[in-house]
């Protein structure tokens, strides 16, 4: 899926995600961050994202630091982006809009 036009098209359907390279893995990835009001709120969102990922059998990198949460998504097998990444990002967007 690493064709630029496909990626640009799929990025347009997401809310506040950025496209970049993962620092350690040097792979194209989707990234989104949140600043939440409390540590409990951050942990709640962390767990909800983890449950979505488990249901989709697609596991992102989730980083938590007190009230800040960051998610990075990419497909390890292809060292880049696939439709699975955009499906998970869309599901995360729907989850956070519902809150």
N, C-alpha and C positions, 0 to 999 in steps of 0.2 A: 504494500500500500504506500510506499514511500514516494509516490509520484506527487510533486508539489501541488498540482491542481486538486487532487483528491484530498490531501491534507488541508489545504486552504478551505475547501468546501465544507469539510467536517468541522474545522475549527469555528466556522461561522455559526454553527448550531450550538456551540458551548457558551457558557457565561463565565467570564473572567478567568479562563484558563490561558496559560501561556505555553508557547512552543519553544523548546530549547534543547540543549544537550545536557545530559546528566554528567555531573562533574567527574565522578569516578569511572563510570562505564563508557563515557563518550558516545552514548546512543541518544537518538532523538526521543524526547519524552514530553508528556503533558504535565504541567505543574499548576497547582492552585493552592492558595494559602488563606487561612482564616484567622482573625483575632477575635476571640470569644470573651464574654464578660467574666467568666469564672473558670477555674480549673475543672470543676465538675462538668461544666458545659463542654469544655474541650474533650474531656474523656468520653462523654456521652456521644459526641459526634464521631470521635475516633472509633468507638465500638460500633456505631451504626454503619460507618463506611466499611469496617472490617466485615460486618455481616453481609453487606451487599457484595463485597469482593468474594466472600466465601460462596455465596449463592451462584455467582457467575464463574467460579473457579478461575479467577483472574486476580492476582494478588499484587497490589501496588506497594510502593514504599510509603509508609506513613510516619511522619516525624512529629513528635509532640514536645513542646517546651512550655510548661505552665499553661498559659491561656492562648498560645499560638499553635496552630496545626498546619502542616504542609503535606500535600499528597503529590507523589510523582508516579506517573503511569507510563509503562512501556511494555512491550512483549519481549521477554528475555530470549525466547527461542529464535527470534529473527533480528534481535538487537536493533529494534526500531518500533515503529507504530503499525498497528493493524486495526481492523474494525473492532476487535475486542476492547482496545484501549478507549476508543470513542464511545462504545456502548457503556463501559463502566463510568466514564466521565459524565455522560448524559444521565445515568442513574444517580450519580452523586449530586448533580445539579438539581434533579427532581427532588431528592431527599432534602437538600438544604433550602429549596424554595418552599417546601411544605412546613418548615419550622417557623 
